[in-house]
């Protein structure tokens, strides 16, 4: 709901309320034809509100019992109820306006970013990382045993397709490593997770990637057994770096 539309509607309703209230205070009787005009005007405003709020509040109506014995004037109780009904709707509109103001001030977190920083225990990521569609995060053990799979398998596959990539130990800075990794995961389009050796840090990064809804390509060497908890998820198993490069290139080529 747009605030300006609600404000305009609230103004019209308050105007009608004041008109009815002043008339009632300054006249001994409220004639039926006058009251009928008020009810029609109120129902017109209510219809607009229902459209804005996507509600189905019932329109105001009155019967012969709301009129005097002559049927020419309206009973005071009916007029009082009508004015109270207008006040209630006007108050509801004010509440809606305030709710929309609060909503408009809320920080809209992009889908690629964290909703909560687990290091600082605050809402959202204070680093506010940008999204890079051509960037891929690479998670793998910091172990020389897997360098060949990275240098001659992953890197050539990514370079041949024009992807940027990030690997934490290639970026040595005086900065909290977990924040550095978290920022890069947020900014990437997808991640390549090498679960070879079942390294705990890699598994944490794997969970963060999935938690953010990123696409994932899991790879592992033939010596590492697949984990039963993720056994249903497809992965690339490789024997050597060149084998990995071929399989990874094929998988990346299928990405839009």
N, C-alpha and C positions, 0 to 999 in steps of 0.2 A: 504494500500500500504506500502510495506517495504521500508524504507529509502535507504538501500543499493542497492536495485534494481533500484530505481529512480536515485540514484547517478551514477550508472554504465551506465544507459541509457543516462543521461545528459552528461556524459563524451564522449560517442560515438557520440552524436549529435554535441557537440562542436568541436570534432575532424573533423567531416565531414564538418562542417561550415568553420573551419579554412582552411581546404584543398581546398574547393571551392573558398574561399576568396583570398587565396594566388595565386591560379592558375589564377583567373580573373585579379589580379593585375599585374601578370608577363607575361601574354600572350595577344597578340592582339586579338586572337579569342578563343572562347570556342567551340570545335568541338562537333557535335551532339552526337557522340558515348560516349564521356567523360561525357557530360551532362546527357545522358540516364543512365549511371552508377551511377551518383550522385542521380538521382531521385529514382532509384530502391533501393539504400542503405537507402535513407531517408524514403521511404515507408516501408521498413523492420523495421526500428526503430519506425516509427509511429504505426505499427501494434503491436509491443511490448508494446508501451505506452497505446494504446487502451485496451489491455488485462489487464494491471496493473490498469488503472484508470476506467475500465469498461465503456469506451466511444466508440463512433463510428465516430471519426474525419475522414473526407474524405482524401483519399490518394492524393498525388501530381500527376499531369498529365500535359502534354503539347501537343500542336497541331502543325500542319505545320506552322501556323501563328507565332509561337514562333521562328521559324527557319528563317535563311536568305533566299534570293532568290535562292541560290544554294542548299539549304536544307542540307548543310554540317556543318554549324556553327549555334550557337544560338544567337539570338538577345540579346543585352546587357540588355534591359528592362526585358526580361524573366529571365535572370541570376540574376539580381538584386532582382526581386520578389522572386525567389527561396531562395536566401540568407536571405531575410527578413522573409520569412516563417519559415526557420530553427531557426532564432533568436527568433521568437515569441514562437515556441514550446519549445526551451531551457529555455526561461524565465518562461513559464508555469510550466515546470518541477521544476525549482528552487522554484517557489511559492508553489508547491505541497510538496516539501521537507521541506520547512519551516513550512507549515501547519502540516505535520506529526510530526515534532520536537515539536511543541507546544502541539499537541494532546498527545504525549508520556509523556509530563511533567504534564499533568492535573492529579489531584487526582481522582482516580477511587473510587467512594463511593460505598461500598457494598450495595446490595439491602435492607438489614435489617436496615440500618442507615439513619438518617435524612440528607436531602440535604441542610438544612439551620437551624442554631441554632436561634430560635425565641427569646431567652433570650439575646444573645450577638449580634444578627444581623450580623452573619458571616456565610460564606459558610461552610457546613459540621459540624459534631459534634466534638468538640475538644477532647472529651473523647475517641473517637474511640472505642466504645464498641464491644466486640466479640459476635458472635452469639452462642447461646446454644440451641440445638435442644430439650433438655429435660426440658427446663425451661418454666414455665407458669407464666404470670403476673396476679395478682388478684387485681381488682379494686372494692372497696366497701366503703360505708360510714364509717367514724371513729365514730361509734355509738355502744354502748354496746348492743343495741337492736338487732344487727345482728351478734353478736359474736358466738352464737350457730350455726348459718348457716355456719360460717367459720370453727369453731373448730371441729364441729361434722358432717358437710356436705361436705365442700370443701376439707379440709385437709385430711380426711380419703380416699376420692376418689382419690386424687392425690398421696398420699403415697402408696396406694395399687397397683398403676400402675407404680411406680418408677419415677414419675415426680418431679422435683424440682419446687419450687414456691416462688414467691416474693410478699410481701404485704408491702406497704410503712411504716405503723406505727409499723411494726416488726423490722425495721432497723433505729434506732434512731442515727443520726450522726449530727455533726455540719456542715451541708452542705445544700445548697439551695435545698429545697424539690422538686421543679419542675425539676431541673436538675437531681436529684436522680431518680425521677419517669421516666423521659424521657429516661435516660440511660438504666433503667431496661426494659422499653417497647421495646427499640431497640434490646436488647439482647435476648428477649424471642421468642419462637416459636409461641405461641398463647396467648390469654388473656381470662380470665373469668371476665366478667363485671356484677356486681350485681347492677342493676338499681333501686333496692328497695328504696323507698323514693325520687327518682329522684334528688339525690344530685348533685349540679352543678360541683363539682370537679370530680366526677365520670364521668359525661358527657364529661368533657374536656378530661379526659384520654381515654374515649371511642372514641372520635374524633381522638386523636393522634394515637391510635391503628389502626383504619381504614385507616388513612392517610398514614401509613407505610405499608399497605397491609397485616397486620397480620390476621390470622384466629381468629375468636371471638366466644365465647360461652356466650350468654346473659342469665342471670338468674334474677328472681325477685320473691318476695313473693306474695301470692295471694291477699294481700291488696293493692298492687300498680297497678294502671291502666296502661295499655300499652300506650306508646306514639304514637300518630297517625302517626308521621313522620317516625317511625321505625316499624310501625304495620305490615308491610309485611315481616319483618325479624323474623325467628323462634327464640323462646326463651324457656327456661325451667322455668316453674312456679312451685313453691314448697309450701307445707303447713307447713313442719317442716324439721329439719336438716336431719333426716334419709331419708326422702323422697327425699331431694335434693341429698344426697350422692348416692342413687340408680340411679337417673336420670343422674347425672353428670358422674358417672362411665360408664354408658351405652354410653353416648355421647363421652367420651374420648376413649373408647375401639374401636370406629369406626375410630379413627385417625390413619393414617399410621405411 
